[in-house]
Amino acid sequence: MTSETGSEVRFEFDRDVLGVDVELGSITLTPKLIADYCAAVAETNPLYTDEAEAKAGPHGGLIAPAGMLPSLTFGRGGLDPKVKFGNTQMFAGSRLETFAPARPGDTITAKVQVKEVFPKTGRSGTMLFIVRRTSYYNQDGTLVAASEQSIVHREV
Amino acid sequence: MHRRQPYGRSTIADYFTLDLHSHSTDASDDAGGTVEGYLKWIVARRKKGFQIDGIVLTEHRSFDPTVDYSDIAAQYGVTVLRGAELETDVGHVLVYGVDERLAQEFDFASVSLPYADLFRAAKEFGGFAVGAHAGRPRIGLAEHVADRGVSLDFVEAIEQLNGGSNAAENDRATDLAEAHGLRGVGGSDAHFVSAIGRCLTAFRRPIHSIEELVEELREGEYHPMRVEDTVKSE
């Protein structure tokens, strides 16, 4: 375990897990899966919902909304940095980057890693952030999207 | 009761206004504003009559010396300079003129850098340090001075007006500045586009480089102000 000490802040975590990808599983994006997602979130963009319009669009056919990828259950997994700090945790935000279109019929494989662990201070005191990055690849190994989620540990 | 800031309306055309404190998606984990987004916003604000001449990106706990915004700055006609916001044992500190020697001496990722050493080294290495959002609890200088009696021997300036601080916090920063004869600056602490330029520092001389900024902070005439006070009067 690695200790990071400052004059007031002391926290420990397992630095060996940083950057290590763990495969969570694969899901095929069927047309029904995409359509059900769009219906669930009231997505009406014709790029995702209208075959004829999507064919005339920039991608030459229907694509899946990138936002649906983090909502899919690929499976549990990922390494635990074993953070020793604070007595509570909270969701601290997420980001999504898109790199290539995901299409109906694509099989998407998700891999997750602990990207970074870092402290920061604010009005309410010291916090420790854990950022996990999930990368989504299609069947050709092309990275189509990546999402990052931050969890904050703090003392309350 | 909110204390009126000692700047008010002024002959703004005589000043060069810089937002000395901002964060972008390029390097701050909690920012949502892009550099280009900030510049577009400033151009739009100028059309409404506000004067924002430039910004300084002060990313959290990091400084990449290879980053250069001169092209995009020229494209939008906005001065874009770079500093850093570091975290010390008396709160956050803005550093302008980040020298390689500073990065070697201090771990920018630390949240408890020794403040006196940082202030001193920043100046020694040709830069200038400012106590950020000085009136905020925990991460502003005022509380540490009041509660622990920390020395201000190495501190020349504080962020007296911060766009993310409330009125009471900014007043507390003003009290600290006045009580200890500290210079005061203004900055938005923007993390999102619409906050950029909310608070500024008005300099008597134009500033187009980090060297000029450091020189003015050390020796020049400046004061904090709100963007509303930059609207050209008829």
Interface residues (C-beta under 8 A of the other chain):
Chain A: G6 S7 E8 V9 G93 F118 P119 K120 T121 G122 R123 S124 G125 T126 F129 V131 S150
Chain B: D29 D30 H60 R61 E87 D89 G91 H92 A109 S110 V111 S112 P114 R136 P137 R138 I139
